[in-house]
Amino acid sequence: MLRTAAAITLALVVITPVGSAQSAADSAAIRATALDYIEGWYTGDAARMERALHPDLAKRIVRTDQDGVSSLSHMTAGQLVTATESGYGKQTPVDERQKEVTILDVYRGAAVVKIVARDWIDYLQIGRFDGRWVIINVLWELKAQP
């Protein structure tokens, strides 16, 4: 019985697919995508922002009014690239351009990344699309103002 259990365990280890673990190259590419996004915003580099985004990106925030009624605000990839090109992010002083990137999870071609910026927190869903890591969805929240 013990021999059968050991054989089954060994077989499972041998046939379990490898490749679901995050590689150093994947981590570097995911981080580079997140930095293209936030640094592109701060520097007004629309090409860098566009490179980080999937064309069907959805960036969303839940806004709740003083009566407690919530609504969903939505931004597309095109709108985000245009806002970047307009230089809205460049209005943030260089010494205040917070850009903390934390890879929260990676599984095969999917990753979740947190960015802490000066005025908000972004949760990015990044996917490996045609061999490149790109941002597909963003859920964000404004930081509380002191």
N, C-alpha and C positions, 0 to 999 in steps of 0.2 A: 504494500500500500504506500509506504514512504517512497519507494523507488518510483512508483507511478506519479505521485505528486511532484517529485523532483523533475521527472521527465516532462510533465505538463508545464511546469514553471519555466524550465529551460526552453521549451518550444515557444512559449509566449514571448520570452525575452528575445529570442532569435527572430521571430516573425513580426514583432511589433515594428511598424514603420518608423524609420529614422527620418529626420527632416522637419519634424514639427517643432524642434527646438530652435531658438533664435541664435543665429550666428553673429559673430563680431561684425561681419560685413553688413548684415541686415540691420543691426543696431546702429552702425555708423550711417547707413543710408536713411533710416527712419529719423534719426536725430538731424541729419542734414536737411531733410524735407521740412521738419518742424522749424528749423532755423531759417530756411528760405522764406517760410511763411511769416514769422515774427520779425526777422531782420528786414525782409523785403518791405513789410508794413512801415517800420520805423524809418527806413531810408527812402521810401517812395519808389522803390525798384519794382515796377509793375511786372517786368519780365521774370524776375526772381519769384514774385508772388504767383504768377501764372504757372510757372514750372512746378510749384508745390501742390497745385490744385488739380483735381479731376474736373473736367469741364461740367459735370453734373453735380458739383459740390452743392450741399445745402448747409448753410451756417444759420443757426437758430438760437434765439433766446426767448425764454418765457418771461413776459412782463405782467406784473400784477398791479392793478390800479388801487387807489385809496379805498375803493369799495370791496376789494378782495376778488375782483373779476380778472381772470388771467387771459392773456392772448399770446399768440405765437408770432414773433417777428422773424422774417426769413430774408436771407441774403443769398444771392447766387454767386457763382464763380466770377461771372462777368462784372457784377456789381462790386465785388471785393477788389478785383483787379483795377477797375475804374477809380474806386476810392483810394487805392494805393497810389495810382498814377497821379491823382489830384493832390497828393502830398499830405493828407490828413495826419498820417503817422509821424511825419517829419516835424509836426508841431510839438511833439514830446521832446523836452530837452534831452540831449545825449546822455547826461549823467543820471537821468531818471528812466532810461529805457530798459526796464526789467524784462528779462527773457529766460526765465528758468524753465528748462525742458526736462521732463521726467517721463521715461518710457514705463508705463504702468503694466503693460502686458503685450506679448507677441505670441501668436499661434499661426504657424504656417504663413499665409499671405495676409494676415490681419493683425493690426496693432492698435493699441489705445495709448495716447500720449497726452500728458497734461502740460500746459504752458501757463506759467504765472507771469503776466505782463503787469505793467504799472497800474492800469485801471481795471483789469478784468482777469478772469481765469477762463481758459479755453480747454475743452476736452475734445481732442481730435481722434477721429476714427480714420486710420490710414490703411490703405490696401495696396498690395503689390499688383499693379495693373500693367500688363505688357512689359513686365520685367522691372518696372520703376515703382517706387513707393510714392503714392500721392494721397493727399487728403481728400476724403470722400464726404465726410460729415464733420461738423463742428457744433457742439452745444456749449454755450458760453454764458457767463454770469458776471455782471459788474461787481467789483469789490465795493464793500461798504465805505462810504466817504466819512472821514473823521469829523 
